[in-house]
Amino acid sequence: MKIISTSKKSTGLFALGLVLAVSIFVFSSFGQRIISAGAGTGVVSWGLRHNTDHTTPEGNAKGIEILSNNGGRYTGNTEEKKVYLTFDLGYEAGYTETVLDILKQNDLKAVFFITGNYLEKEPGLIERMIADGHYIGNHTYYHRDCEKVSFSEIKEDITKLQSAFEEKYGISMQFYRPPQGKFYEDIIAEANGLGLTTLLWSFAYEDWGDNVIPADTAVSKIMERIHPGAILLLHLANNTNSDMLPYAIESIKAEGYEIGDPADLLIS
């Protein structure tokens, strides 16, 4: 994953500001600010440059600034040898039950980020996650690209899932993760205003779709990049992570790390 750099032009700043003001911000008759689809300006696409010495990877500077301003994070405490497990679930591919069994056997807690599709179709799995003490995170209702829809649509995606989940299960979501790791300041501020901690990640690999990674290779990738406070982003679209998880847990503990409770990551 690349770091997306943000550069500033030193000339024509005033003129550029006027153009951006017109093209990005539209005010409705009710005074509501709307960010036009595809505005692009200020959008961060989260990326990391990993180190080889088990230290915190370098994230996108603008993204870190936005997180810092709005109570979000991409690592836990970098002074503690803890790592955290998070799973993004857009749909059920048949591997979640196995992962829940593994987590229960090891008395571990994780965050499962769901979409509206998952909320509608997988009540049994969600009920088990809650019963087992896991955290259900907000991954928006429709998982839309923030560069292609308005701010009001993104806001609706977050609040619709938040409200629907709370109405169905009587508890509130506590974490938010933007689809595709794309966001801008207003989005993270909106999540923060709803009491959601935005949680990005400090480890990910291409484990989605048909990208099946052999268990030993997957564990090696994790152990090469592990660091104090690491937040692991994992998917359950294929058997990669259900196969590798027992071995990863064993290897992480063998290196003196603890797999932490995501409650550590909540806004204090």
C-alpha positions as CSV (number, residue, x, y, z in Angstrom):
1,M,0.0,0.0,0.0
2,K,1.4,3.4,-0.9
3,I,1.5,6.5,1.1
4,I,-0.5,9.2,-0.6
5,S,1.3,12.4,-0.2
6,T,-0.4,15.8,0.0
7,S,1.4,18.6,-1.7
8,K,0.7,22.4,-1.6
9,K,1.1,24.7,-4.5
10,S,2.8,27.9,-3.7
11,T,1.4,29.9,-6.6
12,G,-2.1,30.9,-7.5
13,L,-3.3,30.1,-4.0
14,F,-6.0,32.7,-3.9
15,A,-7.4,31.7,-7.3
16,L,-7.3,28.1,-6.5
17,G,-9.1,28.7,-3.2
18,L,-11.9,30.4,-5.1
19,V,-12.2,27.5,-7.6
20,L,-12.3,24.9,-4.8
21,A,-14.8,26.9,-2.8
22,V,-17.2,26.9,-5.7
23,S,-16.6,23.3,-6.9
24,I,-16.5,21.6,-3.5
25,F,-19.0,23.4,-1.3
26,V,-22.7,23.8,-2.3
27,F,-25.2,25.3,0.1
28,S,-28.8,24.1,-0.1
29,S,-31.7,26.4,0.6
30,F,-31.6,25.1,4.2
31,G,-28.0,26.1,4.6
32,Q,-26.8,22.5,4.6
33,R,-23.2,22.0,3.4
34,I,-22.8,19.3,0.8
35,I,-19.5,18.1,-0.6
36,S,-19.9,17.3,-4.2
37,A,-19.3,13.8,-5.6
38,G,-15.7,13.3,-6.7
39,A,-14.5,16.5,-5.0
40,G,-11.2,14.7,-4.2
41,T,-9.6,17.6,-2.4
42,G,-8.5,16.6,1.1
43,V,-9.4,12.9,0.6
44,V,-6.9,10.6,2.3
45,S,-6.4,7.1,1.0
46,W,-4.9,5.3,4.0
47,G,-1.5,3.8,3.3
48,L,1.5,2.6,5.2
49,R,5.3,2.3,4.8
50,H,6.3,-0.7,6.9
51,N,9.6,-0.9,8.8
52,T,11.7,-4.0,9.2
53,D,12.6,-3.5,12.8
54,H,9.1,-4.1,14.4
55,T,8.5,-0.4,15.0
56,T,5.4,1.5,14.1
57,P,4.9,1.9,10.3
58,E,4.7,5.3,8.8
59,G,1.2,6.3,7.9
60,N,-0.1,9.1,5.7
61,A,0.7,12.3,7.5
62,K,-2.6,14.1,6.6
63,G,-4.5,11.0,7.7
64,I,-2.7,10.9,11.1
65,E,-3.5,14.6,11.6
66,I,-7.2,14.0,10.9
67,L,-7.3,11.0,13.3
68,S,-5.5,13.0,16.0
69,N,-7.9,15.9,15.7
70,N,-10.9,13.6,16.0
71,G,-10.0,10.9,18.5
72,G,-9.2,8.3,16.0
73,R,-6.2,5.9,15.8
74,Y,-4.3,3.4,13.7
75,T,-2.3,1.8,16.5
76,G,-2.8,1.1,20.2
77,N,-0.2,2.1,22.8
78,T,3.2,1.7,21.0
79,E,4.9,1.2,24.3
80,E,3.0,-2.0,25.1
81,K,3.5,-5.3,23.4
82,K,-0.1,-5.7,22.5
83,V,-1.8,-6.4,19.2
84,Y,-5.4,-6.1,18.2
85,L,-7.6,-8.1,15.9
86,T,-10.1,-6.5,13.6
87,F,-12.2,-8.0,10.8
88,D,-14.0,-6.2,7.9
89,L,-17.2,-8.1,6.9
90,G,-19.1,-6.9,3.9
91,Y,-20.7,-10.3,3.4
92,E,-20.6,-13.8,4.8
93,A,-18.4,-16.3,2.9
94,G,-18.7,-19.1,5.4
95,Y,-15.6,-18.6,7.6
96,T,-16.8,-16.4,10.4
97,E,-18.1,-19.3,12.6
98,T,-14.7,-20.9,12.5
99,V,-13.0,-17.6,13.5
100,L,-15.5,-17.1,16.3
101,D,-14.7,-20.6,17.6
102,I,-11.0,-19.9,17.5
103,L,-11.4,-16.6,19.4
104,K,-13.6,-18.2,22.0
105,Q,-11.1,-21.1,22.6
106,N,-8.4,-18.6,23.2
107,D,-10.6,-16.1,25.2
108,L,-9.9,-13.3,22.8
109,K,-11.9,-10.3,21.7
110,A,-12.0,-8.6,18.3
111,V,-13.8,-5.9,16.4
112,F,-16.0,-7.0,13.5
113,F,-16.8,-4.2,11.1
114,I,-20.1,-4.8,9.3
115,T,-22.1,-3.2,6.6
116,G,-25.9,-2.9,6.1
117,N,-25.8,-6.1,4.0
118,Y,-24.3,-8.0,6.9
119,L,-26.7,-6.5,9.4
120,E,-29.7,-7.6,7.2
121,K,-28.5,-11.1,6.3
122,E,-26.5,-12.4,9.3
123,P,-28.4,-11.9,12.5
124,G,-27.3,-15.2,14.0
125,L,-23.6,-14.5,13.6
126,I,-24.0,-10.9,14.9
127,E,-25.9,-12.2,18.0
128,R,-23.1,-14.7,18.6
129,M,-20.4,-12.0,18.3
130,I,-22.3,-9.9,20.9
131,A,-22.8,-12.9,23.2
132,D,-19.1,-13.7,23.0
133,G,-18.1,-10.2,24.0
134,H,-16.8,-8.9,20.6
135,Y,-17.3,-5.4,19.3
136,I,-19.4,-4.6,16.3
137,G,-18.0,-1.8,14.2
138,N,-19.6,0.6,11.8
139,H,-18.4,0.1,8.2
140,T,-21.3,2.2,6.8
141,Y,-24.5,0.9,5.4
142,Y,-23.7,0.8,1.7
143,H,-19.8,0.8,1.8
144,R,-19.6,3.7,-0.7
145,D,-16.5,5.4,-1.9
146,C,-16.3,8.9,-0.4
147,E,-14.8,10.3,-3.6
148,K,-17.9,9.3,-5.6
149,V,-20.8,10.4,-3.3
150,S,-21.6,13.5,-1.3
151,F,-20.9,14.1,2.3
152,S,-24.6,13.9,3.1
153,E,-24.7,10.4,1.6
154,I,-21.7,9.3,3.6
155,K,-23.2,10.8,6.7
156,E,-26.5,8.9,6.0
157,D,-24.5,5.7,5.5
158,I,-22.9,6.0,8.9
159,T,-26.1,7.1,10.8
160,K,-28.4,4.6,9.1
161,L,-26.2,1.6,10.1
162,Q,-25.7,3.1,13.6
163,S,-29.5,3.5,14.2
164,A,-30.5,0.2,12.6
165,F,-28.0,-1.7,14.7
166,E,-29.0,0.0,17.9
167,E,-32.7,-0.5,17.2
168,K,-32.2,-4.2,16.5
169,Y,-29.8,-5.1,19.3
170,G,-30.3,-2.4,21.9
171,I,-26.6,-1.5,22.1
172,S,-24.5,1.1,20.3
173,M,-21.6,0.6,17.9
174,Q,-18.4,2.1,19.3
175,F,-16.0,1.9,16.4
176,Y,-16.0,3.3,12.8
177,R,-13.9,2.3,9.8
178,P,-14.2,4.2,6.5
179,P,-14.8,2.0,3.4
180,Q,-11.5,1.4,1.5
181,G,-9.7,3.4,4.1
182,K,-10.7,6.6,2.3
183,F,-11.8,9.6,4.2
184,Y,-11.6,13.4,4.8
185,E,-11.8,15.5,7.9
186,D,-15.6,16.0,7.9
187,I,-16.3,12.3,7.8
188,I,-14.1,11.5,10.8
189,A,-15.5,14.5,12.7
190,E,-19.0,13.2,12.0
191,A,-18.1,9.7,13.4
192,N,-16.5,11.3,16.4
193,G,-19.6,13.4,17.0
194,L,-21.6,10.2,17.1
195,G,-19.3,8.8,19.8
196,L,-17.5,6.5,17.4
197,T,-13.8,5.9,17.6
198,T,-12.4,5.8,14.1
199,L,-10.1,2.7,13.9
200,L,-7.7,2.3,10.9
201,W,-4.9,-0.2,11.0
202,S,-1.1,-0.7,11.0
203,F,-1.1,-4.1,9.3
204,A,-3.0,-5.4,6.3
205,Y,-2.4,-7.7,3.3
206,E,-4.3,-8.6,0.2
207,D,-6.5,-11.3,1.8
208,W,-9.8,-10.4,0.2
209,G,-11.8,-11.9,-2.7
210,D,-9.9,-14.9,-4.3
211,N,-6.5,-13.8,-2.9
212,V,-6.0,-17.0,-0.8
213,I,-2.7,-16.9,1.1
214,P,-1.3,-20.2,2.5
215,A,-1.4,-20.2,6.3
216,D,2.4,-20.3,6.8
217,T,2.9,-17.4,4.4
218,A,0.2,-15.4,6.1
219,V,1.7,-15.9,9.6
220,S,5.1,-15.0,8.3
221,K,3.8,-11.7,6.8
222,I,2.2,-10.8,10.2
223,M,5.2,-11.7,12.2
224,E,7.5,-9.7,9.9
225,R,5.5,-6.6,10.5
226,I,4.3,-7.0,14.1
227,H,5.0,-4.1,16.4
228,P,3.8,-2.9,19.8
229,G,0.2,-1.6,19.5
230,A,-0.4,-3.2,16.1
231,I,-3.9,-3.2,14.8
232,L,-4.4,-6.0,12.3
233,L,-7.0,-5.6,9.5
234,L,-8.2,-9.0,8.3
235,H,-11.0,-10.1,5.9
236,L,-13.0,-13.3,5.9
237,A,-13.8,-13.5,2.2
238,N,-11.8,-16.7,1.8
239,N,-10.1,-19.3,4.0
240,T,-6.8,-17.4,4.5
241,N,-7.5,-16.0,7.9
242,S,-9.6,-18.8,9.4
243,D,-6.8,-21.2,8.5
244,M,-3.9,-19.1,9.7
245,L,-5.4,-17.6,12.9
246,P,-4.6,-20.4,15.4
247,Y,-0.9,-20.3,14.2
248,A,-0.8,-16.6,14.3
249,I,-2.1,-16.4,17.8
250,E,0.5,-19.0,18.9
251,S,3.3,-17.1,17.1
252,I,2.3,-13.7,18.5
253,K,2.2,-15.0,22.0
254,A,5.6,-16.8,21.5
255,E,7.1,-13.4,20.7
256,G,6.0,-12.0,24.0
257,Y,3.0,-10.1,22.7
258,E,-0.5,-10.1,24.2
259,I,-3.6,-9.9,22.0
260,G,-5.4,-7.0,23.6
261,D,-9.1,-6.2,24.2
262,P,-10.2,-3.5,21.8
263,A,-11.7,-1.6,24.7
264,D,-8.1,-0.3,25.1
265,L,-8.6,1.6,21.8
266,L,-11.8,3.5,22.6
267,I,-11.9,7.3,23.0
268,S,-11.2,7.9,26.7
